[in-house]
Amino acid sequence: MKETHPAAFFQSGLLSPRAHAALARSTAAAAQYGLTFTPAQLDMLADAEARALRQAGRIEFGEGILPRLLYTFCDSPFLDAANAADTLADLQMLFYSFQNETGDVLSDDALLCAMRAVYDGAGGSLSYLEGVEPERLVRIAMRGEDAGPGAAQPQMPTDMDEEEDF
Protein backbone atom coordinates (compact mmCIF):
# COMPACT_ATOMS: atom_id res chain seq x y z
CA MET A 1 0.00 0.00 0.00
CA LYS A 2 1.41 3.37 -1.01
CA GLU A 3 1.86 5.73 1.92
CA THR A 4 0.59 9.27 1.45
CA HIS A 5 2.72 12.07 2.82
CA PRO A 6 0.79 14.31 5.27
CA ALA A 7 1.51 17.35 3.07
CA ALA A 8 -0.55 15.72 0.32
CA PHE A 9 -3.64 15.90 2.53
CA PHE A 10 -2.95 19.58 3.24
CA GLN A 11 -2.45 20.44 -0.42
CA SER A 12 -5.51 18.52 -1.55
CA GLY A 13 -7.73 20.39 0.90
CA LEU A 14 -8.63 17.27 2.89
CA LEU A 15 -9.50 18.04 6.47
CA SER A 16 -8.13 16.26 9.49
CA PRO A 17 -10.70 14.72 11.85
CA ARG A 18 -10.03 17.57 14.31
CA ALA A 19 -10.49 20.21 11.60
CA HIS A 20 -13.65 18.49 10.37
CA ALA A 21 -15.10 18.44 13.90
CA ALA A 22 -14.27 22.12 14.44
CA LEU A 23 -15.83 23.04 11.11
CA ALA A 24 -18.96 21.04 11.97
CA ARG A 25 -19.29 22.98 15.27
CA SER A 26 -18.82 26.33 13.59
CA THR A 27 -21.27 25.58 10.78
CA ALA A 28 -23.85 24.57 13.40
CA ALA A 29 -23.34 27.94 15.10
CA ALA A 30 -23.57 29.74 11.76
CA ALA A 31 -26.85 27.99 10.96
CA GLN A 32 -28.41 29.91 13.87
CA TYR A 33 -27.83 33.03 11.77
CA GLY A 34 -29.24 31.56 8.57
CA LEU A 35 -25.91 30.51 7.09
CA THR A 36 -25.87 27.00 5.74
CA PHE A 37 -23.32 25.42 3.46
CA THR A 38 -23.49 22.56 1.01
CA PRO A 39 -20.79 19.89 1.07
CA ALA A 40 -19.47 21.39 -2.18
CA GLN A 41 -19.20 24.83 -0.55
CA LEU A 42 -17.35 23.36 2.44
CA ASP A 43 -14.95 21.58 0.07
CA MET A 44 -14.43 24.89 -1.76
CA LEU A 45 -13.67 26.63 1.55
CA ALA A 46 -11.17 23.93 2.55
CA ASP A 47 -9.49 24.24 -0.86
CA ALA A 48 -9.53 28.04 -0.56
CA GLU A 49 -7.78 27.81 2.81
CA ALA A 50 -5.09 25.56 1.32
CA ARG A 51 -4.61 28.05 -1.57
CA ALA A 52 -4.49 31.01 0.82
CA LEU A 53 -1.84 29.28 2.93
CA ARG A 54 0.27 28.44 -0.12
CA GLN A 55 0.01 31.99 -1.48
CA ALA A 56 0.94 33.44 1.91
CA GLY A 57 3.79 30.95 2.34
CA ARG A 58 2.32 29.72 5.62
CA ILE A 59 1.61 26.39 7.25
CA GLU A 60 -1.31 25.86 9.59
CA PHE A 61 -1.37 23.08 12.16
CA GLY A 62 -4.48 21.98 13.95
CA GLU A 63 -7.92 22.89 12.75
CA GLY A 64 -6.99 25.89 10.65
CA ILE A 65 -8.57 29.32 10.70
CA LEU A 66 -11.84 28.57 8.92
CA PRO A 67 -13.86 27.49 11.99
CA ARG A 68 -12.80 30.58 13.98
CA LEU A 69 -13.35 32.81 10.96
CA LEU A 70 -16.86 31.45 10.64
CA TYR A 71 -17.55 31.94 14.37
CA THR A 72 -16.28 35.52 14.19
CA PHE A 73 -18.24 36.57 11.10
CA CYS A 74 -21.39 34.41 11.21
CA ASP A 75 -23.50 37.02 12.99
CA SER A 76 -22.35 39.97 10.91
CA PRO A 77 -25.36 41.76 9.47
CA PHE A 78 -23.33 42.16 6.27
CA LEU A 79 -22.57 38.49 5.62
CA ASP A 80 -25.18 37.57 3.03
CA ALA A 81 -26.22 33.89 3.11
CA ALA A 82 -26.22 33.74 -0.69
CA ASN A 83 -22.57 34.81 -0.91
CA ALA A 84 -21.27 33.61 2.46
CA ALA A 85 -18.99 30.85 1.11
CA ASP A 86 -17.30 33.17 -1.40
CA THR A 87 -16.97 35.93 1.19
CA LEU A 88 -15.43 33.53 3.71
CA ALA A 89 -12.97 32.30 1.07
CA ASP A 90 -11.91 35.92 0.47
CA LEU A 91 -11.68 36.58 4.22
CA GLN A 92 -9.36 33.58 4.61
CA MET A 93 -7.04 35.02 1.98
CA LEU A 94 -7.08 38.41 3.69
CA PHE A 95 -6.46 36.85 7.11
CA TYR A 96 -3.26 35.10 6.05
CA SER A 97 -2.12 38.14 4.12
CA PHE A 98 -2.69 40.36 7.16
CA GLN A 99 -0.85 37.87 9.37
CA ASN A 100 2.20 38.24 7.16
CA GLU A 101 1.88 42.00 6.86
CA THR A 102 1.52 42.53 10.61
CA GLY A 103 4.43 40.25 11.41
CA ASP A 104 2.22 38.03 13.56
CA VAL A 105 2.08 40.63 16.35
CA LEU A 106 -1.61 39.86 16.88
CA SER A 107 -3.13 36.59 18.00
CA ASP A 108 -5.40 34.94 15.48
CA ASP A 109 -8.45 35.92 17.51
CA ALA A 110 -7.34 39.56 17.86
CA LEU A 111 -6.73 39.82 14.11
CA LEU A 112 -10.10 38.23 13.34
CA CYS A 113 -11.90 40.64 15.67
CA ALA A 114 -10.12 43.64 14.14
CA MET A 115 -11.01 42.40 10.65
CA ARG A 116 -14.64 41.97 11.71
CA ALA A 117 -14.76 45.47 13.18
CA VAL A 118 -13.45 46.98 9.94
CA TYR A 119 -15.71 44.77 7.78
CA ASP A 120 -18.82 45.78 9.73
CA GLY A 121 -17.70 49.40 10.02
CA ALA A 122 -17.39 49.52 6.22
CA GLY A 123 -20.82 48.03 5.65
CA GLY A 124 -19.44 44.63 4.71
CA SER A 125 -17.06 45.90 2.05
CA LEU A 126 -14.32 43.37 1.32
CA SER A 127 -12.56 45.84 -0.94
CA TYR A 128 -12.40 48.36 1.91
CA LEU A 129 -11.07 45.72 4.29
CA GLU A 130 -8.48 44.66 1.73
CA GLY A 131 -7.23 48.24 1.50
CA VAL A 132 -6.84 48.75 5.24
CA GLU A 133 -3.28 49.30 6.36
CA PRO A 134 -2.06 46.41 8.53
CA GLU A 135 -0.90 48.91 11.17
CA ARG A 136 -4.48 50.12 11.51
CA LEU A 137 -5.64 46.57 12.26
CA VAL A 138 -3.00 46.39 14.98
CA ARG A 139 -4.21 49.69 16.46
CA ILE A 140 -7.82 48.53 16.36
CA ALA A 141 -6.93 45.27 18.09
CA MET A 142 -4.50 46.66 20.65
CA ARG A 143 -5.86 50.10 21.44
CA GLY A 144 -9.50 49.79 20.45
CA GLU A 145 -9.20 52.41 17.72
CA ASP A 146 -12.53 53.10 16.07
CA ALA A 147 -12.91 50.86 13.03
CA GLY A 148 -15.51 53.03 11.39
CA PRO A 149 -18.99 54.44 11.91
CA GLY A 150 -21.18 52.07 13.88
CA ALA A 151 -18.47 49.43 14.21
CA ALA A 152 -18.63 47.13 17.18
CA GLN A 153 -15.77 45.07 18.53
CA PRO A 154 -16.99 41.47 18.26
CA GLN A 155 -16.06 38.93 20.90
CA MET A 156 -15.11 35.33 20.26
CA PRO A 157 -17.75 32.84 21.46
CA THR A 158 -16.92 31.25 24.79
CA ASP A 159 -17.74 27.74 23.54
CA MET A 160 -14.75 27.74 21.17
CA ASP A 161 -11.81 25.47 21.84
CA GLU A 162 -9.04 27.54 23.35
CA GLU A 163 -6.18 25.54 21.83
CA GLU A 164 -3.52 27.54 20.07
CA ASP A 165 -2.19 26.50 16.68
CA PHE A 166 1.55 26.04 16.47
N, C-alpha and C positions, 0 to 999 in steps of 0.2 A: 504494500500500500504506500503510495507516494505521500510524504509528509508535506503539509502546507506550512510555509513560514508565516508567523503571526503578522508580519507586515502585509501579507497578501490579503488578510481579512480586513485590515485597516484601509488599504487602497481600494478594495472592492466595495467598501461601504457597509460591509456586514457588521452587525452590532454584537457586542459581547452580551452574555446573559445579564450582566449587571447593567449595561447601558440600555438593553431592551426593557428591563424592569423599571429603570428610572424614567424612560420615555413613556412607558405605559402609565406610570403614576402622574406624570405631567400632562399627558393627553386627557386623562380622566379629570384633572383639575381644570383644564382648558374647556372641556365639554360643558362645565357649569356656566361658562360665558358664551356658549353657542359655537365654540370652535371644535369642529370634528375633522378628522383627517382620514382619508382612505389609505389602505396599505400602500398604494402606489405613491401617494403624497409623502408618507413616512419614509419610503425607500428613497424618494427624491431628496428629502431633507438629510438623510444619512449620507447620501452621495455628495450633497452640497457641502456638508461639514467636512468630508474627506477632501474635496476640492479646495475648500477655504484653507484648510490646514496645509495642504501642499503649496498653495500659492503664497501663504504667509511664511512658509518654511518652518512650521511648528509641528510638534508631536503632542498629542493629547492622550494621557493615560486615564483610566477609569471610565466614567460614563460619558465624558465629553460635555460640551457646553449646551447642547440642544435642550435637554430637559430643564436646565435652569433658565435658559433664554425663554422657553415657553412659559415657565412659571412667572417670570418677570413681566412679560408682555401680554399674557393672556387676557388680562382685564383692562387693557388699554381701550379707551373708547374709539381709538383710531385704527385698531387692528380689525380690518374687515374680514369676516368669515370667508368670503368668496376668494380673497387674495391672501389669506393668512399663510399658506405654505410658501408661496413665493416671497412674501415679505420676510418670513422667518429665515429663509435661505439667504436673502440679502443681509439681514441682521447678523447672521453667523459670519459672513464675509467681513462685515464692518467690525465685528467684535475682535476677530483675530488680527485685523489690520490695526485697530486701535491698541491692542495689546502690544504689538511691535512698536508702534509710534510713541507710546507712553513709556516704553522701557519696562513694562511690567511693574510699575510703581503702585498700581491699584490691584486689589484682590479682584477675582472674577466677579464676585457679587457687587463690589463697589462700582466697577466699570459698567456692569449691566444696569445698575440703578441710575447711573449718570446718563447712560444712553437712553434709558426709558424716559428720564426727565426731559431730555432734549427732544426726543421723538414726540412726546405728548405736548411739550411746550411749543413745538413747531406744527402742531395740528396733524401729526402723523406723517410728516414729510421725510422720506428716506433721503432725498437729495439734500435737504438741509442738514440732516444728521451726518451724512457723508462729508459735508463741507466744514463741519465743526473742527476747530483746531484741537488736537489732542490735549494741549495744555489746559484748554477750557474744560474738558471732561474731568481732568485731574482737579481743577478748582471746584467744580460742581460737586465732585465726590468728597473732597477733603475739607472744603470750607463752606459747603452748602450754597455756593454762588447760584443766583437765580438762573434757571435754565430757559426762561422765556415766560411770556405772559400766561398765567394760569397753570404753570407747571407744578406738579406735585412730586415730591421725592418718594417713589415707591419703596416699599419694604419687601424683603424676601419672605415668603411664607415660612412659618415656623415648623411645618411638617416636612420640610426638605431635609435630606440627609446632609449632615454637616461635614462630611469627609472632604478633604482637600485633594485635588489632583496634583500629582507630582510630575 
